[in-house]
Amino acid sequence: MKLKKQVRQLKKNLSQQRIRHRQKLYKQSWKVKDIACKLEKLTEKLKGKETTLADIKGDPQLLSFLQSQIRLSKARPKGRRYTHRDKIFAISLYYQGPKSYRHQYKIFHLPCKRSIERWLQGMNFDTGFGCDIFSILQKRVEKMTEMEKVCVLLVDEVSLKEGLHYNETTDKLDGLEDYGSCGRTNKVANQGLVFMVRGLSTNWKQPLAYFFARDCTPGHCLAQLIKRCIQKLYSIGLVVKVCIGDQGVGNRGAFAKLGVTVDKPYADFDNHRVFFMYDPPHLLKSIRNTLHSHNINIDGKIAKWDHIVKYYDLECRRGNVGLRASHKLTEKHIKLPPFSKMAVALAAQVLSRSVATGITTNVSCNEMEAEAAFTADFCFKMDELFDSVNSRLKINKEKCTKPMKSAVNADSGHVEFWKEKIEWLKSWKVDSSQIQCIQGWILSLNALIMLWDDIRLHWGFSYLLVARCNQDCLENLFSVIRQKGGCNENPQCNQFRNSLKAAVVDRFLRPVGRNCRFLSDDDNDEEFITYLLELTNSTTKSVRKECLPLTNDLPSTSAAMCSPTPAPRSLSEENVLVYTCGYLCHKIFKKHDCNKCKAAMVNNDQDLSDPRQLLCYYRAAEVEGKDFGLLQIATAAFIELISKFDYIFKAQFHMLHHSRKLGESIKGQMRVQTLHQQQILQLCPSTLDELLEVFVRMRLHHAVKHFNKTLRSTKRKNRKHLKLSHL
């Protein structure tokens, strides 16, 4: 009876659930009918009102992008073909940030990262002036006015981390001293020399070339490079009027080699006069460093750093919340911890008008000795001098307090002011013969006076913004390079080259005009796009001259690796050789399936019979019936060939590691010196070519890896630790 009751109850529950589901289904069906009715009414309203891409009004670049996306959406992912404009847009978008590009790649039909790298891989961006930058820049110069072609050449060096990298594309070792067509040495580079050009009348700029140097570029070599760069710029239509560098030893030697003196701050190149000067911000830092170390005697009046220190102490007595006359002064300005001497802002804030007026006020209030007024006058005049060579606006808003900060024109009084300051600088006396910045200031001011007369009379300049005659844009470029791939303050040579190439291409594709319109619709820009893509797709290589004389700069720890004399191998080394031979067999037969070559190279005996096979025996996975598992064991003839290859590699790497086409040179020697072993094996030509390619590439990467480990093992100062310890 209980079972019957339970069955009746279940039937009742099921019938109730069926009724509830029917009611829900009935309600949902009415909702569907209601939505269908609304949709039908909306379609009736939209009849005859279809919108096409042609109806879109606004930027034509948006229309072009939408048309391209519609066209690409109809093709399969591997069947998409991109136009020149699509490629240029993708490259410019990629250089705005790889992370952003990866996000856009998921939404739009954009080329993958490897496609962009392949398009740019053909662009010649090697060291020297033979790269494609000048050819691309020439297309831009053709559309410039005569005044816009007047430009400034900037030269500066950046510190790089020592290290080698084998570049398979160019078949050479990156990281050695390299001066392009002037040659290479076997010294490990730690400096990057960069040439950059910028407009004097308009604010355009473009990196031109780069080189790798050891410690500092020699003056005679730098003079030759400057001369070649100026001639190259003249050949594409640009007119170089100023060449600017810091006051390093190399630049001073180059200026002297070109015949530049304090009274004659120019040199003539093919009837074109180019003025030479030093970077004013670097000169300002040098003056501050000179005052920090020495007293400066000017017509019997002595400027002392002690007066600035005492003034800062008086300011500190007012406490953290007290009012200060020079609120920007900090302990860092006074004590100058490591790397602070390189900051221009610290020097400009010390030798400033605010410090000068503050010291004068304390002298008037009898809180400082009367001799401090000479230091205040020195700071005031240096502030005026730096303002006169740092004008960025045509009309300065602070004309009453800083008249020299406006642009140079016929009525600004800059020329008379500079002539007065030259006489003032000549009256300086410092108790040291190593001070070069005073003569540097005089040379630069003479160059600016002559430059203004030249461009005003011959090129129609009505004003000059002197801030365009410094290295700020080149220093900003170095900052951009250091930020590539994270905060990399000391990149290696290959990292520097890749980051600089990205900055160069991005500069050519930089948006111009309003609405971030990076390309216009005229025929000239279309021609420029086609020309740029043709250069990046070309495979032509520039011809190089012979290398410079060699000097041995390899660490002593790598002498065994690079020794030209073959040393007898121990049993453990023979084990490594046999294992390497098996690895080479495995790599070769992935691409070449030749039974004849397999028989000559691979030993089918899987039993341990030679003590040289112990490493293969211990490293092999356990397979029943096979002592060596899935590993391949080479024949004795093949092992002898690889052993000969290894001896030849060691000797040739020691002699040729600085040369271009390094891998091809080593493979050529291996072919010639192993003819006897090749005749014994009778390998197919394709198999032998692949064997040489794999072996040389493997050994080059291995040699570079251990060379870099040797460099890192040497004790050197930690730049980041020094910076953090003085925060």
N, C-alpha and C positions, 0 to 999 in steps of 0.2 A: 504493500500500500504506500509506503514511504517513497519507493522508487517511482511510482506512478505520479504522485504529487510533484516530485522534483521534475519529471518530464513535462507535466502540464505547466509548471512555473517557467521553465526554460522556453517553451513555445510561446507563452504569453510575452516574455521579455523580448524575444526575437521579433514578434509582430509589432510591439511598440517601437523597437529600434527601426524597423522597416518603415513605419509611418513617419517617424521623425526625419529619416533620411529623405523620404519623398518630399516632405515639406521643405527641407533645405534645398533640394534639387529644384523644386518649383520656384523658390525665391531667386536662386542663382540664374535660372533660365530667363526670368524677367529682367534681371540686371544686364544680362548679355544682350537681350533684345533692346534694352534702353541705350546701351553703349553703341550698338550697331546703328540705331536710329540717329544718334548724335553724330556718328562718323559719316553717315550718309548726308546729313545736312551740311557738315563742314566741307565735304568733297564737292557738293553743289556750289558752295560759296567760292571755292578755290578754282572752279572751272574757268579757263581762260586767263588765269593769273599766274601761270608757271614762271618761275624765275630762273634765268640761266646765268652762267659766269659772265656773259657779255654785259649783263645788267648791273654787275658789281661796280660801284664807283669808288674811287680812292686811288691808293698807290698801285701802279701797274706791277710792282714787284710781288704784291700779294696775289694778284690775278695770275701771274706767271707761276707762282708756287702752287696755287690750287690746281691749275691746269696740269702741272707736272705730277702732282699727287694723284689726280684722277687717271692720268695715263699709266702711271706705275702700278696703280691698284689692279689693273686689268691683266698684268703680267705675273708670271710665276716668280718667286723670290730669286731664283738663279737665272731667270730670263729677263731681268730688268736692265735696261740700257739708259744710262744717264747722259744728259746733254752737258755741254761745257758750262752752262749756267748752273745746272744742278751740282756739278762737281765743285765749282767755285763757292757756291752757297754752303755745301757740306763742309768744305775745308775751313771756311771762315767760322762756321758754327762750331766745328770741332775745336778750333784754337781758342774759342771763348771759354772752354772748360770741358774736359773729357767726361766728367760725371754728368754734366748737363746734357751732353750729346748722347750718352747712353740712355738717359731718360727720354729724350726726343726720339731716339731710334726705335723705342718700343711703341711710340704713338704714330709716327709718320713713316713713310717709305723712304728711308735714307740709306745711303751706302754704308757698309760696315766699316769698322776701323781699319781692317786689313786693306780694303780697297783704297782708302785715303792714303795709307802708308805706301802702297804700290804706286799710286799716281805721283807722289812726291819723291819716290826713291830715285827716279831717273834724273832729278834736278841736280846738277853739279854744284855741290856745296863743299868742296874741298878747300884746304888752306890755299891762300894766294888770291891774286886778282883775276884768275882765269875762270872764275865761277860764273854762273848765269845771272847773277844779280845785276851786273852792269848792262846786260842785254835787256833785261826787264825794265830797269830804270830808264834806259834810253827811250822806251816807248812813252813813259810818263813825261820825260823832259821835252819831247816833241810838242806837247800841248802847253808848255809853260811860256810865259812872257819873258822878255829879255831880263827884266829886273828880278823875276823869280828864279832865274838860273844862277844868280850870284849866290854863292854858298860858302859855308865854313867847313873845314876838315878837322875832325877831332880824332885824337890818338890817345889811347890809354891802355893800361894793363890791369888785369884782375888776377888775384891769387887762385890757383887751382891745386887740387890734391894730386900728389904723385901716384901714378898707377898706370899700368898698361892694359890695353884691350885689343884683341885681335878682331879687326873689321873684315868679315868675310866678303862684303860687297866690294871694297876697294883692295882687298888682299894686302893689307899692311897693318902694322902695329900702331894703334893710336896711343898717344901719351909720350911720344918722343919729341924732341925739339924739331920743329918743322917751320920753315920759312917759305913754303910754297915752291915756286919755280927757282928760288935761290938755293934750295936744297934742304936736306935733313941731316941730323947728326944722331949719334946713339946716346946722347944725354937725355935723361928723364926730365920732361917738362914740368914746371910748377907755376908758370905764368901764361896767361892768355892775352895776346896783343890784338886789339880790336880797332878797326878804322870805321868811322861813322861820318856821314855828311848831313848837314842841316841847312835850311834856307836862312839867308840873312835878312831878306825883306818880308818873307812869309814864314809861317811856323810849320814847315815840313821837315822831315828827318828820315834817314834810312841807313841802317847798318850796311857796310860794304864788304868787308873782308875780315878774316881773323887769322892769327898765327899762334904757334905754341913756342914758348921760349923757356930757357933755363935761367932762373934768378932774374935776369934783366936782359933785354935786347941790346946788343952792342950798338954803339952810336953810328958806326959806319954802315951797319946793316939796316938800321932804322932810317938813316938818311936815304939809302937806296930805295927802300920801300915807300917812303913819303914821296920821293920824286916820281916813282912809277905810278903811284896812286893818283897824283895830280895830273900826270899826262893821260892816264886812263879816263879821268873825269872830263878833261878838256876834249877828248876824242868823242864823247857821247853828248857834248853840248853844254855841260855845266862849266861855270866860271868860278874857280876857287880863289878867294881873296884873302882868307885867313886860315892859318894852321895853328891849332891849339893843343898843347899837352901840359902835363904837370912838370915840375922842376926836378924830375928824377935824373939820375946820372945818364941814362940812355938818351933822354930827350936833350939834355944839355950838350952831349956829344954829337947828336944828330944836327942840332942847330949850328954848332961850330963847324961841322963838316960841310954844311950847306952855305957857309959864309955869313951867317947871321951874327951880328954883334949888337951891343947896346945902342950905339948910334946909328946902326944900319940894320934895323929889324925886318929885313925883307930879303928875298932871293928871287931871281928871274928864271922862269922856265919857258923856253920857246917864246920870248918876247911878252910873257905874261908875268906880272909882278904879284907875288904872294907874300903877305905879311905874316910874321911868326910872333907868337906871344904865349905866355904861360897862363894857366887857368887862375883867374883872380881868387876864387875860394881857397885853392891850395896855397896861394901866396899869403892870404890872410891868416891861415893856420900856421904858416911858417913864421910870420911876424909875432903871433901870440907865443909860439914855442921859443922864439928868440928872446922875447921879453921875460919869459918864465925862467930862462937859464942865464941870461946876461942883462946887465944894465945897458940902456941905450942912451948915449950922450949926443944931444942935439944942440950945437952951438953953446956948450957949457951947461945946458939944462939936462938933468938926468931923469929919465923915466925908469921907475923901479916896479918890479912885481910885488915887492913887500908892501907898497902903498895899497895895491888892490886887495892883498890879504888882510891888511889892517882895516880897510873899509868894510870888507865882508864880516870881520869879527864885530865891528860896531853894529852892523845890521843884525847879526845874530843875537846881540844882547837884548833886542826888543822882543824876543820870544817868538813862539810859533804863531801866535795870534796878533802880534803887534804889526803896525803899519810899517812898510819898508819902501824906501825910494827905488831900490832895484830888486823887485820881488822875484825876478827870474834867476838871480844868482843862487847857486847851491854849492854844496861842498865839492861836487864833481867838477865845477868850473875852476875851483881853486887848487885842489890836490891833483887833478888830472890823472886818474887811475888808468890802467892799461886800456888801449883802444879809444880812450876819450880824446886823445890828441888828433884822431882822425875825423872827429865830428866838427863840421863847419859851424853848426849852430852854437856850439859852446864858445868858439873863438869870436863869433859875431856878437854874442851877448856880453862878453867881457869887454871887448873893444867897442863899446857902444856909447851912444849919447846919454843914456840913463846912468851908466856908471860914471861917466865924466861929470855930469851935473851933480850926482850924489857926492862924489869926492870933493868937488868945489864947494858944495854946501857945508860939508864937515870942516873944511879948511876955514871957511868964513866964520863958522861957529867955534873955532879954536879947539875942535875935537881931534884934528889931525894937524901934523906939522905943515908949514908953509911950502916945503919942497914937494909935497904931494900934488900941488897945483900943476906942476910940470907933467906928472903922469896923467892928470885929468885932461890937460890940453892935448897930450899924445893920443889918448883914447878918443877924444872928440874929432881930431883930424883924421884918424884912421877910420872912424865911422863915416865921415864925409867922403873919404877916398873910396871906401867900399861901396857906398851908395852910388857914386858916380859911375862905377863899372858894373852896376847891378840893376840898371833901369829896365823895367818890364812894361811900363805903361807910357803912352805917348804924352799924357798930361797927368802928373802926379797930384793926388788929392791933398798931400801934405806939403804943398809947395812952399808954404811959409816956413816950416821947420826943417824940411829936407828938400831944398831946391835942386840938389844934384841927383835926386832920385828919378827925375823925369827924363824923357828921351833926349838924345843929343840932336840939336838943330842949330840953325845959324845964329839964333839969339839966346841959346841956353847958357852960354858961358863955360861949357865943359872944356873946350880947348885951352882957354886961359887958365882955368882951374888946374888942369893936368900939368901944364907947363910950370905952374907955381909949385905943385906937389913934387915934380921932378927935382927942382932945386932944393926943396925941403928934404927929400930922400938922400940927395947927394951930401947933405951936411951931417948925416948920421955917422956915429963912430961906435963900433962894438968891439970889445976886447976878444975877438976871435976871428981867424982868417977863414973859417969854414962856413960863414954865413953867406948864402947865395941869394936869399930872397930879396935883399935890397936891390941888387942889380936886376933881379927878375922883375920887380915892380917898375923900375925905370925902363927896361926894355919893352914891357907890355904897354906902358903909357905912351911911349914913343910910337909904338905900332898902332895904337888906337888913334893918335893924332893924324898920322899919315893915312890910315885907312879911311877916316872920315873925309879927308880932303879928296882922296881918290874916288870913292863911291859918290860923293856929292858932285864932283866935276864931270866924271866920265860915265856914270850910270844913272844919274838923275834922282838920287836919294834925297828926300826932303827931311828925313829924320832917321835916327838909328837907335834901336833898342839894344843897348850894350849887353844885356843879359843873354843875348843869343851868341855872345862871344865867350862862352864858358862851357864846361863839360858836364853840366847838370843832366842833360838828356842821355849822355853816355853812362853816367853813374846810375840813372834810373833804369837803363837797359840792364846793367849788371844786377840791380835789385830784382828785376823781373826774372832773370836767369836763375838767381839763387832761390826764387820761390817756386820754380818748376819742380813738380814731383815732391812737394813738401818744402820744409825749410832746410835747404841744402846750401849752407854758407860757403862751402868749399868743395865745389863739384869736381869730378874727374874730367879729363879732356874729352872723352866720348860723350859724357853727360852735358858738358858745356856746348859741344858742337850741336847736339840734338836740340837743346833748348834755344840756342841762338838761331838755328834754322827755323824753328817754330815762330820765333819773334820776327824774323825777316819776312816770312810768308804772310804772317798776320799783319805786318805793316803794309804790305802791298794790297791786302784785301780789307784794310781798315775802312769802316763806314765813313762816307763823306756826305755833307749836306744834312737836310732835316729828315726826320722820320727814319733814321738809321738806314738810309738808302745807300747801299754799298756799291751799286752799279747802276748807271744810267742806261737809257735805251738808244743812245746814238751809236753810229757805226764805229766810232773810234774805240769806245769801250768794248764793243763786240770783237773788234780786231785785237784789242789787248788781251781779252780772255782767251781767244784762240791761240795767240802767241804764247801766253803763259802755260797753257796746257800742252802745247807742242814741245816747249822746253822741258817740262817735267816728264814727258813721255819719251824724250830723246835718250839715246844710249851712247852718244859720243862722249869721249873722254879727252881731256886736255893733255897735251904733250908736256912732259916734265923734263927739266934739265938734270944734270948730274948732281949728286948729293955733295954737301960740304965735306971737308976733310974730317976724318973720324977721330973721336976721342973716346977712350974707354971710360964708361960711367956705370958699368954694371956692378952691383954689390959683390963683395968677395964670397958671400954665401952661395951665390949662384954660379960660381966658377966651375964647380963640378958638373953642373947641368950644361954649361956652355963650352966645356973644354973641347978643343979640337982634336986632342989625342985620345983614341979609344982606350979605355981602361978595362982590364979583365973583370968579368962579372962573377959575383959570388953565386952560390947555389940558390939562395933566396931570390936574387935578381933574375936568375934563369927561370925560376918558377913564375915570376911575374911576367917574363917575356912569353912563356908558353901560354899562360892564361890570356894575355893580350892577343896572341895569334888566334886563339879560339874565338875571342870576341870579334876580331876582324873578319873571320870566316862567317860568323853569324850575320854581321852587317852586310857583307858583300852579297851573300846569297839571298838576301831579301829582295834584291833587284835583278840579279843575274842567276838564272837557273840553267847552268851549263854542267853537264855530267863530266865532261873532260876536265874542267877546272876543279870541280869537287874532288875528283880522284887525285888531282895533283896537290890539293891544299888540305884535305881533311883525312885524318887517319881513322879508319873504321874500327880499329882495335879498341875496345872499351875496357881493357884490363890494365891495371896499374903496373907498368913495367919499367918506368923511368923515374928516378928521383926528382927530375924537373917537373913532373906532373903532380907533385904533392898538393900544391895550392888548388889545382883544379879538382883533385880528389876530395879535399876537405870542404871546398866551397860548393860542390855539387849537391843537388837535392837527391834524396834517396829514391832510387828506382831499381826494382828487382832485376838482377842480372846485369847491371851496368854500374861499373865503379864511378863513372863520371856523370851519371844521370843524363840530363838533357844537354849538357855542355858539349861543345865540339872540340876535339883535340886535333891540332895541326900536324902535318907531316914534318919530317926533319928538314926537307928541302925548303918548305915554306918558312919554318922557324929561322933557318939560316938567312933567307931573304929579308925577313923582318928585322933580324939582328943587324944586318948590313944597313938597312934603312935607318935604324936607330942611330948607328954610329955616324952616318952621313948627316942626319938631322942635327945632331949635337954640334958637329963641326961647322955646318953651314949656318945654323942659327947664331952661333957666336960671331960670324963674320958679316951676315946679311940682315940681322934683325932690325936695322935702322932703314933698310931700303924699301922701296915700293915694289909691288908684285913679289912679296916675300914668298908666298906659297908656291907660285909658279917657278921661281928661281930654285927653290929647294927640290921641287919635283923634277926639274930638268937635270939637276945633278944626280938625283937618284936613278933616273933612267940611264944616264951615261955610265955610272960607276957600278951598276949591278947587271950588266949585260950577260955575264956568265950565269948568274943565278936565274935570270929570266929564261935563258935557253934551256936550262934543266927543267924548269916547271912547265914551260910551253903554255902560258896562260893566254886566254883570248885578249885582244887589244882592249875591248870594253871593260873586261874584268880588271886588267892591269890599271887602266885609267881610274876606275872607281876605287881600287885599292890604294893608289897613291893619294887620291883626293881625301879619302876617309882617314888614312894614317896621318897625313900632314896636318889636316884640320884638327884631329884629336891631339896630336903632340903640341901644336901651337897653343891651343887653349890650355893644355896642361902646363906648359912652360910659363905662360902668362899668369896663370893662377898662382903658381908657387913663387913667381917673382913678386907679385903683389903681396903675398904673405910675408915675404922677406922685408918689403918696405914697411908694412904695418908693424912688424916686430921691433923696428928701431924706435928708441925713445924719442918722443917729441912733445912739445907743449900742447896741452889740450885747450883749444881756443874757447870752447863753450864753458869749460870749467873756470877759466880766467875771467870770463865775462860775468858768470853767475856769482863768483866769489866777491865781486865788487859792487853788486847791486845794493 
